[in-house]
Amino acid sequence: MTNPAERLVDLLDLEQIEVNIFRGASPQESLQRVFGGQVAGQALVAAGRTTESDRPVHSLHSYFLRPGIPGVPIVYQVERVRDGRSFTTRRVTAVQQGKTIFNLTASFHHPEEGSIEHQLPPRLDFPHPDTLPKVADEIREHLGTLPEALERMARRQPFDIRYVDRLRWTPEELKDADPRSAVWMRAVGPLGDDPLVHTCALTYASDMTLLDAVRIPVEPLWGMRGFDMASLDHAMWFHRPFRADEWFLYDQESPIAHGGRGLARGRIYDLEGRLLVSVVQEGLFRPYPAEKARPAVSPQ
């Protein structure tokens, strides 16, 4: 049986059906909409396939426009906006059943030497991931056994996720909680040696837990969910090369939630504390009626 990391690589391996048109699979799953990280990762693959390999992506800006339908292929149309001496720009439109569900603009840059170099250190001395439990094990410890939906998700999850702080389950634990969250992540198996695959795999992962920071002061991340939530937009800046099958720390915070929307910021570091990627996302949060509260079956 193919392991989850191999399935992720397969998911990011788009079919080219025209010069600037690609098609991506969309797994048939029980989620009410296609996972946003999947669409963003596939769109970035499509953009990267039309650029020179010596120009890695340095930033992307994207909008989630409509919910994607699980099980229905997604077509990615790439516009070659600019090919300059140092920068390449691509605009990607994701289409499903004739409707645009997502768009992305990505900029690629040939790395340069001899310029300004500095970096603020991580805000804390975070514990090593080997000292922390896997999220599925932590949930099993609290619940005794995983609900069937969570068990299925744990088996197909392409990333090992370990929360730095213990999960909160009660109103007393949530009281006065700061809107912050930090997780260690890495792919559960090797992803090969193509840098574009690692970049797009991390793009996939970047949408998994970022909105946790918005929810932490309000409700348990893995208990009954009181809000329907969806990613609205997503921006990333890639600072250094990395491998998504090696440990990276995702430090997340929410500076504000207001008017039905919550803003989250993330910083991704390697084990040595080097800043690899910066992320910003806004999410939509609408309360469920009390009788329709739903169990959280995924990080999104």
C-alpha positions as CSV (number, residue, x, y, z in Angstrom):
1,M,0.0,0.0,0.0
2,T,1.3,3.5,-0.9
3,N,2.2,5.4,2.2
4,P,0.8,8.9,2.9
5,A,4.0,10.7,1.8
6,E,4.0,8.9,-1.5
7,R,0.4,9.8,-2.0
8,L,1.2,13.4,-1.4
9,V,3.9,13.3,-4.0
10,D,1.4,11.7,-6.4
11,L,-1.1,14.4,-5.6
12,L,1.4,17.1,-6.5
13,D,2.4,15.3,-9.7
14,L,0.0,17.2,-12.1
15,E,-0.9,16.0,-15.6
16,Q,0.1,18.5,-18.3
17,I,-2.8,18.6,-20.9
18,E,-1.6,21.7,-22.8
19,V,1.4,24.1,-22.8
20,N,0.1,26.1,-19.9
21,I,-2.7,23.9,-18.6
22,F,-2.4,21.2,-16.0
23,R,-4.9,18.8,-14.3
24,G,-4.7,17.7,-10.7
25,A,-6.5,14.9,-8.9
26,S,-8.9,15.7,-6.0
27,P,-9.3,12.7,-3.7
28,Q,-12.8,11.5,-2.9
29,E,-12.9,12.1,0.9
30,S,-15.5,12.8,3.5
31,L,-14.6,16.5,3.9
32,Q,-17.3,19.0,2.9
33,R,-14.8,20.8,0.7
34,V,-11.4,20.2,-0.9
35,F,-8.6,21.0,1.5
36,G,-7.2,24.4,0.7
37,G,-3.6,23.4,1.1
38,Q,-4.0,20.8,-1.6
39,V,-5.3,23.4,-4.1
40,A,-2.5,25.9,-3.2
41,G,0.2,23.2,-3.4
42,Q,-1.0,22.0,-6.8
43,A,-1.4,25.5,-8.2
44,L,2.2,26.2,-7.2
45,V,3.3,23.0,-8.9
46,A,1.6,24.3,-12.1
47,A,3.4,27.7,-11.8
48,G,6.7,26.1,-11.1
49,R,6.5,23.7,-14.1
50,T,6.5,26.7,-16.4
51,T,9.7,28.3,-14.9
52,E,13.4,27.6,-15.0
53,S,14.6,25.4,-12.2
54,D,17.3,27.8,-11.1
55,R,14.6,30.3,-10.0
56,P,12.9,29.0,-6.9
57,V,9.6,30.6,-5.8
58,H,10.2,33.5,-3.3
59,S,6.5,34.5,-2.6
60,L,2.9,33.6,-3.4
61,H,-0.4,35.4,-2.8
62,S,-3.6,33.6,-3.3
63,Y,-7.4,33.7,-2.7
64,F,-9.9,30.9,-2.1
65,L,-12.9,31.9,-4.1
66,R,-15.2,28.9,-4.0
67,P,-15.2,25.6,-2.1
68,G,-13.7,22.7,-4.2
69,I,-15.7,19.5,-4.6
70,P,-13.9,16.3,-3.4
71,G,-13.5,13.7,-6.1
72,V,-13.7,16.1,-9.0
73,P,-10.4,16.9,-10.9
74,I,-9.1,20.5,-10.8
75,V,-7.7,22.2,-13.9
76,Y,-4.9,24.8,-13.4
77,Q,-4.5,27.4,-16.1
78,V,-1.1,29.3,-16.0
79,E,-0.6,32.8,-17.3
80,R,3.1,33.6,-18.0
81,V,2.9,37.2,-16.8
82,R,6.6,38.0,-16.9
83,D,10.0,36.5,-17.6
84,G,12.6,39.0,-16.5
85,R,16.3,38.9,-16.0
86,S,16.0,38.1,-12.3
87,F,12.3,37.5,-11.6
88,T,9.6,35.4,-13.2
89,T,5.9,35.9,-12.4
90,R,3.1,33.4,-12.9
91,R,-0.6,33.7,-12.4
92,V,-2.6,30.5,-11.9
93,T,-6.4,30.0,-12.0
94,A,-7.9,26.8,-10.6
95,V,-11.1,25.7,-12.3
96,Q,-13.5,23.0,-11.3
97,Q,-16.7,22.2,-13.3
98,G,-16.3,25.4,-15.3
99,K,-16.0,27.7,-12.2
100,T,-12.9,29.4,-10.7
101,I,-12.3,28.2,-7.2
102,F,-8.9,29.6,-6.5
103,N,-6.3,32.0,-7.9
104,L,-2.6,32.4,-7.1
105,T,0.2,34.7,-8.2
106,A,3.7,33.5,-7.6
107,S,7.0,35.2,-8.1
108,F,10.3,33.3,-8.7
109,H,13.7,34.8,-8.2
110,H,17.3,33.8,-9.0
111,P,19.1,33.8,-5.6
112,E,21.6,36.7,-5.2
113,E,24.7,37.0,-3.0
114,G,26.3,39.9,-1.2
115,S,23.2,41.7,0.0
116,I,21.8,42.5,3.5
117,E,21.7,39.5,5.9
118,H,19.9,39.4,9.3
119,Q,17.2,37.4,11.1
120,L,15.4,37.8,14.4
121,P,15.6,34.6,16.6
122,P,12.6,32.4,17.4
123,R,10.5,33.9,20.2
124,L,11.1,30.9,22.5
125,D,13.5,28.0,23.0
126,F,11.0,25.4,21.8
127,P,11.3,21.7,22.9
128,H,12.7,19.2,20.4
129,P,10.0,17.3,18.5
130,D,11.4,13.9,19.7
131,T,10.2,14.9,23.2
132,L,6.6,15.5,22.1
133,P,3.8,13.1,21.4
134,K,2.2,12.8,18.0
135,V,-1.1,14.5,17.8
136,A,-3.1,11.3,17.2
137,D,-1.5,9.7,20.3
138,E,-2.3,12.8,22.4
139,I,-5.9,12.6,21.3
140,R,-6.1,8.9,22.0
141,E,-4.7,9.5,25.5
142,H,-7.6,11.9,26.2
143,L,-10.4,10.1,24.5
144,G,-9.2,6.5,25.0
145,T,-9.7,5.7,21.3
146,L,-10.0,7.8,18.2
147,P,-13.4,8.3,16.6
148,E,-13.6,6.5,13.2
149,A,-13.3,9.8,11.2
150,L,-10.2,10.8,13.1
151,E,-8.7,7.3,12.8
152,R,-9.1,7.5,9.0
153,M,-7.6,10.9,8.9
154,A,-4.6,9.7,11.0
155,R,-3.9,6.9,8.6
156,R,-3.9,9.1,5.5
157,Q,-2.2,12.1,7.1
158,P,1.0,12.9,5.1
159,F,2.6,14.9,8.0
160,D,3.7,14.0,11.5
161,I,2.2,16.8,13.6
162,R,3.3,17.4,17.2
163,Y,1.9,20.3,19.3
164,V,4.5,22.1,21.5
165,D,1.8,22.8,24.2
166,R,-0.5,20.1,25.4
167,L,-3.9,20.3,23.8
168,R,-6.6,22.0,25.8
169,W,-9.9,20.2,26.3
170,T,-11.9,22.1,29.0
171,P,-13.2,25.7,29.5
172,E,-10.8,26.1,32.4
173,E,-7.8,25.2,30.2
174,L,-9.0,27.6,27.5
175,K,-9.5,30.5,30.0
176,D,-7.0,33.3,29.3
177,A,-5.2,31.3,26.6
178,D,-3.2,33.5,24.2
179,P,-4.1,33.2,20.5
180,R,-0.8,31.3,19.8
181,S,0.0,27.8,18.7
182,A,3.2,26.1,17.7
183,V,3.7,22.7,16.1
184,W,6.5,20.6,14.8
185,M,5.9,19.0,11.4
186,R,7.6,16.8,8.8
187,A,6.4,14.5,6.1
188,V,5.9,10.9,7.3
189,G,8.2,9.6,4.6
190,P,10.8,10.7,2.0
191,L,9.6,13.2,-0.6
192,G,12.4,12.7,-3.1
193,D,14.9,15.4,-4.1
194,D,12.9,17.8,-6.3
195,P,13.0,21.2,-4.5
196,L,9.7,22.2,-6.1
197,V,8.0,19.1,-4.5
198,H,9.3,20.1,-1.1
199,T,8.2,23.7,-1.5
200,C,4.7,22.6,-2.6
201,A,4.4,20.0,0.1
202,L,5.2,22.6,2.7
203,T,2.6,24.9,1.1
204,Y,0.1,22.1,1.5
205,A,1.1,21.8,5.2
206,S,1.0,25.5,5.9
207,D,-2.8,25.5,5.6
208,M,-3.3,22.7,8.1
209,T,-2.9,24.3,11.5
210,L,-2.5,28.1,10.9
211,L,-6.0,29.0,12.0
212,D,-5.5,27.1,15.2
213,A,-4.2,30.3,16.7
214,V,-7.6,32.0,16.1
215,R,-9.6,29.3,17.7
216,I,-7.4,28.5,20.8
217,P,-8.9,31.1,23.1
218,V,-12.5,30.0,22.2
219,E,-12.7,26.2,21.8
220,P,-10.7,22.9,21.9
221,L,-8.9,22.3,18.7
222,W,-10.0,18.7,18.6
223,G,-13.3,18.7,20.4
224,M,-16.7,19.7,19.2
225,R,-16.3,22.6,16.7
226,G,-18.6,25.5,17.2
227,F,-17.6,27.4,14.1
228,D,-17.8,26.7,10.4
229,M,-14.4,27.9,9.2
230,A,-12.7,28.4,5.8
231,S,-9.5,29.9,4.5
232,L,-10.1,33.1,2.6
233,D,-6.6,34.0,1.4
234,H,-3.0,32.8,1.9
235,A,0.3,34.4,1.4
236,M,3.8,33.0,1.8
237,W,7.4,34.2,1.6
238,F,10.1,31.6,1.1
239,H,13.4,32.7,2.6
240,R,15.8,29.7,2.5
241,P,15.9,26.2,0.9
242,F,14.5,23.4,3.0
243,R,13.2,19.9,2.9
244,A,9.6,19.2,4.0
245,D,10.6,15.7,5.1
246,E,12.8,17.1,7.8
247,W,11.5,18.6,11.0
248,F,10.3,22.2,10.8
249,L,8.6,24.3,13.5
250,Y,5.5,26.3,12.7
251,D,5.0,29.1,15.2
252,Q,1.6,30.6,14.8
253,E,-0.3,33.6,16.3
254,S,-3.5,35.6,15.7
255,P,-3.1,39.3,16.3
256,I,-6.9,40.0,15.7
257,A,-10.2,38.3,15.1
258,H,-13.2,40.6,14.4
259,G,-16.2,40.8,12.1
260,G,-16.4,37.1,11.4
261,R,-12.7,36.9,10.2
262,G,-9.6,36.0,12.0
263,L,-6.0,36.8,10.9
264,A,-3.2,34.4,11.5
265,R,0.6,34.7,11.0
266,G,3.1,31.9,10.9
267,R,6.9,31.6,11.0
268,I,8.5,28.4,9.9
269,Y,12.0,27.5,11.3
270,D,14.3,24.5,11.0
271,L,15.8,22.7,13.9
272,E,18.7,25.2,14.0
273,G,16.3,28.1,14.4
274,R,16.8,29.5,10.9
275,L,13.7,31.2,9.5
276,L,12.6,29.3,6.4
277,V,9.2,30.7,5.5
278,S,6.8,33.4,6.6
279,V,3.0,32.9,6.2
280,V,-0.1,35.1,6.6
281,Q,-3.7,33.9,6.3
282,E,-7.2,35.2,7.0
283,G,-10.0,32.8,7.8
284,L,-13.8,33.1,7.9
285,F,-15.5,31.9,11.2
286,R,-19.3,31.5,11.4
287,P,-20.9,30.0,14.5
288,Y,-22.9,26.9,14.1
289,P,-26.3,26.7,15.8
290,A,-25.7,24.9,19.1
291,E,-27.6,21.8,17.9
292,K,-25.3,21.6,14.8
293,A,-21.9,21.7,16.5
294,R,-19.6,19.3,14.7
295,P,-16.7,17.2,15.8
296,A,-13.3,18.5,14.5
297,V,-12.2,15.7,12.1
298,S,-9.2,17.7,10.6
299,P,-7.0,20.6,11.3
300,Q,-9.0,22.6,8.8
